[in-house]
Amino acid sequence: MYPDPNSRSARLFERACAVMPGGNTRLAVYQDPFPIFVAHASGCRVTDVDGVERLDFINNQSALVHGHCFQPVMAAAAAQLQRGTCFSGPTDAEVELAEALQARAPWFERMRFTNSGTEAVMLAVKAARAHTGRYKIAKCEGAYHGSYDFVEASRGSTPANWGDARVPARVPYSKGTPPAVGELTVVMPFNDIEAAAAILEAEAGELAAVIVEPVANRPGMIPADPEFLAFLRAFTSRVGIPLIFDEIISFRLGVAGAQAGYGIVPDMTTLGKLIGGGFPVGAVAGRADIMSVFDQRKGSPAVPHTGTFNANPVSMVAGLETLKAFGGQEVGRINQTGARVREAIDGIFARAGIEGQASGAGSLFRIHFTGRPLTDYRSAYPTPAAQAAVTALHKALLNRGIMVSANCSGNLSTVVGDAEIDRMLDAVARSLAEIRVPA
Ligand SMILES: Cc1ncc(COP(=O)(O)O)c(C=O)c1O
């Protein structure tokens, strides 16, 4: 049973605390009172250091779209390891991965690889600024676009500091964020065209870009209204600035990402997670004229970009194998299963007479303890009682052998079958029956 103070995880955490602040080097995988240390994993099953096996509906924050140790990826990575892990020179693997991405989304005219999604977003912002000669970036309240000052504003705002819903406060996420960052980051409400329009119009002359997730993950796994994205597309086109779609999570929703489903072509797209097949990766893809800020062929580029491990061949071959096995059929299949999961969770809440629902899209879901319509960060922001229920559900699921994120969000890999889905749904039903939920 978690948390067991005598478990190996507990002891490892104690050791970790003596060498890392908070015993942690990745906040997203921390859980109170200590994280569960992993020993190994295969397919949709993860075994912890105490020998407990659980079904994985996190898949390293959605990076493992084929689950753990997917054989084609393992074989390609193992073969690459024998040829070398990184070189002071490009490889054919990066060209092939870029070509594979372009084949899926031909409007990815040029691409640049990084080691993380955060870096991809940083790079997209730098490109937009260099391209437009302006500095301000507009983002949606509560959105997470990586650990980067300029896109972190309002990521963690609370009812105590978030201000007017129609003009959200620009609340820094980290202490020590220079005030200038707040001056250059414009925060707008998600899915509210009228309020966003007022904010964006007032800043139009100074904006370098608008960045948005087609499905807002951290704010609550909430799909954008098609009209909201269409509005952002029209606004950015009219004022001549790049529209950046952050598809680091949502790319899995379509062969060419969520953007294809919406029928909206952004100027730049940030990618990560699944396109590295379980190895570190990020990418920015977009219009050739904007991406030319990185082009060194005619002298020093407008945005010099380098990185010791950029486009490292292990990530590139792993990403390529992942994409090869993630065509329209596989995308459609896990998206359909996702719809079944969300519907089933809604049914479980209804039958239990508990206010709650599942949000999400395609193969992504999140469980909420509220019945109100979820449209943005504020509508999905849990009350203290709802948050306590989320935490209790997370723990109850863990003890039934089911892994979802601490905020009860999850995603489906291609290797999860009906039996595992049924087991997860059964665990949700049984867990809901035993935890205390808000009245
Ligand atoms: C939408 C979004 N953007 C950016 C990032 C940052 O990516 P990374 O963790 O690879 O730096 C994440 C990570 O979860 C994300 O969900």
Ligand as a Chemical Component Dictionary entry (heavy atoms), coordinates in Angstrom:
data_LIG
# 
_chem_comp.id                   LIG 
_chem_comp.type                 NON-POLYMER 
_chem_comp.pdbx_formal_charge   0 
_chem_comp.three_letter_code    LIG 
# 
loop_
_chem_comp_atom.comp_id 
_chem_comp_atom.atom_id 
_chem_comp_atom.alt_atom_id 
_chem_comp_atom.type_symbol 
_chem_comp_atom.charge 
_chem_comp_atom.model_Cartn_x 
_chem_comp_atom.model_Cartn_y 
_chem_comp_atom.model_Cartn_z 
_chem_comp_atom.pdbx_ordinal 
LIG C1 C1 C 0 2.037  21.907 -23.636 1  
LIG C2 C2 C 0 3.440  21.750 -23.158 2  
LIG N1 N1 N 0 4.385  22.591 -23.620 3  
LIG C3 C3 C 0 5.671  22.456 -23.236 4  
LIG C4 C4 C 0 6.071  21.472 -22.361 5  
LIG C5 C5 C 0 7.498  21.348 -21.952 6  
LIG O1 O1 O 0 8.068  20.207 -22.512 7  
LIG P1 P1 P 0 9.339  19.519 -21.800 8  
LIG O2 O2 O 0 8.870  18.946 -20.518 9  
LIG O3 O3 O 0 9.814  18.503 -22.793 10 
LIG O4 O4 O 0 10.346 20.617 -21.589 11 
LIG C6 C6 C 0 5.112  20.594 -21.858 12 
LIG C7 C7 C 0 5.488  19.533 -20.893 13 
LIG O5 O5 O 0 4.697  18.892 -20.268 14 
LIG C8 C8 C 0 3.764  20.744 -22.257 15 
LIG O6 O6 O 0 2.802  19.952 -21.766 16 
# 
loop_
_chem_comp_bond.comp_id 
_chem_comp_bond.atom_id_1 
_chem_comp_bond.atom_id_2 
_chem_comp_bond.value_order 
_chem_comp_bond.pdbx_ordinal 
LIG C1 C2 SING 1  
LIG C2 N1 SING 2  
LIG C2 C8 DOUB 3  
LIG N1 C3 DOUB 4  
LIG C3 C4 SING 5  
LIG C4 C5 SING 6  
LIG C4 C6 DOUB 7  
LIG C5 O1 SING 8  
LIG O1 P1 SING 9  
LIG P1 O2 DOUB 10 
LIG P1 O3 SING 11 
LIG P1 O4 SING 12 
LIG C6 C7 SING 13 
LIG C6 C8 SING 14 
LIG C7 O5 DOUB 15 
LIG C8 O6 SING 16 
# 
